[in-house]
Amino acid sequence: MLIDARCLPRDEVIETEVCIVGGGPAGLTIAHELAGQSFRVCVLESGGQEQNGAIQLLASSEENSRQDMFYPKAEFMRRRQLGGTANVWAIEYKGSPCGVRYVPLEEIDFEKRDWVPYSGWPFNKAHLDPYYSRAHKLCHLGSYSNDVRDWQDPEATPLDIGDRFQTRMFHVGPREVFTQHCLDYLQQAPNISLYYHATATQLELDETTRTIKRVYVANLEGVRFSVVARIVILAQGAIDNARLLLMSDDKQGAGIGNEYDLVGRFLMDHPVVRSGVLLPKTRNLLNKTALYDLRRVNGASVIGQISLKPEIACREGLLGMTTSIFPLHPIYGYNLRRWLFPRGKRYDSPAVDAGMSLKEQLRSGKVSSQTFTYLRQILAGIDDLVYHFGRKQSRSLFSLPYRYGYDANGWSMQQDKTSRYGLFEVVNMTEQAPDPDNRVTLSRDQDDLGCRKVKLNWRWNERERNSIRRIQNMLVEDINHSGIGQLKLELDRDDPQMLLSSAHHNIGTTRMHDNLRQGVVDGNCKVHSIANLYVAGSSVFPTSSYANPTLTIVALGIRLGDHVKQMMT
């Protein structure tokens, strides 16, 4: 059942067998797996059934302390509400902006890589595959397969861009799984009590300092109560999992599980960069790239992404990166000069030099060479201005079809796509290597419940920059040699052009490792030094991969649910 904690008597003590702190995808997955069992489960969610600005401010953080790199504040990345951050998932799904991308990590992501410090998981991908399959079912994703051969058809085949890249299929699923379906299911489960408007403020250790004795809870209405449980599971996301452990410092001065100063460290994300514009050799490419558009195939929503083959990453010592392509109207790229100086009413190749009519005028003596040079410089500048301004203001400025890449879906079904679009934008989601200096720490400032806020220390390092530059150069080489067209790489002062420092994929602050000197939790996600405390979600990931983390979060949640059931029997 769902219970509004604002209606509880003050100082009430709730006794249960399992307490899950967090009502987002990680916490709800575990609760879903424990529903119908013979033991009681209590779920605590800070937010309510609707978004609440005052509650959202409880997630607020200080600005990133590294002034050389912007990183969003915590309140803009996490959602305190039943269903958690699933409430703001916005990938277009069946015509509505309400889905999220799912993809498993690759085998290489679980391995210890000599060129990636602190890499290596306690288990391999084969161990997690059965849980990935169950996660597919829970998330309404259809068959568990990311092999392109299972999702292609004669009109949707992978691009042949050489031997260094591969196409993997991502699935897209509805956010209602966590914002509605799981909540409805748990409301009917007799052993589940889900308390909302219930913010965990501290974990209390017993006298041995080896067991969580009590979870203290409060809300903005002044109601304070506590939960006593045999097992406690933190499932609040990477920022708040670390925050609660660090705040619980009454008996362990550095916080719970922080004997080796690891809690909060290794904060990772998935920076999104822009490679540039792909100018197709002919517009017929638009008829051959449907695999990279969101489509319904065999009852599932899938979309293709290009990534580096693992063996190439090993050989070159590179991090992971995935590539999205999506079409743009010609006005958003390098066709404005052709629009102003057309050679004819129809053209097949936007990659052809658009200044030919000026050259012809130059040959005829109508335009001086100096004037021609000035005109080309001016027009090149206009191209860039229109493109970059148009990316932000397209709907109001031109009312032309432009949407940000991860939301630009359904274009392959348009009948007029070859005349409507002229080029592709190329965007990448990147892996970030673990760095202990990227971390979550506590601020001196307090929120309205008297809890210390967090400070986020995050930056992009040279390892990521070098890896991205190398992969981008490979893409340029392979695409340009493939006959597909020309990829025009665009950098920001020789650096990759960052679009977003964060995809809101906070990862790694309570990392998993079998050695307690190298990880906060063990292979079962139990905090090493605490007998009854577990952590769920992407905070336990040792490395970030390039993959959207949700499917792995759900798979690990199912796995942890099985572990808890075994412990309770």
KAKAQUI-V805872 format. One record per helix or strand of 3 or more residues. SS is the DSSP state (2 for helix, 1 for strand). FROM is the first residue (numbers start at 0). TO is the last residue. If there is no record, write none. Layout:
# KAKAQUI-V805872
ss: <SS,SS>
from: <FROM,FROM>
to: <TO,TO>
This chain:
# KAKAQUI-V805872
ss: <1,2,1,2,1,2,2,2,1,1,2,2,2,1,2,1,1,1,1,2,1,2,2,1,1,2,1,2,2,2,2,2,2,2,1,1,1,2,1,1,1,2,2>
from: <1,4,12,24,40,52,73,83,90,95,106,124,147,164,175,191,198,211,223,237,271,282,289,294,299,309,320,329,335,355,368,404,410,416,422,438,451,461,484,496,532,537,549>
to: <3,6,20,33,44,58,76,87,92,101,109,137,149,173,187,195,204,217,233,246,279,286,291,296,307,315,327,331,339,362,396,406,412,419,429,445,456,481,488,499,534,539,567>
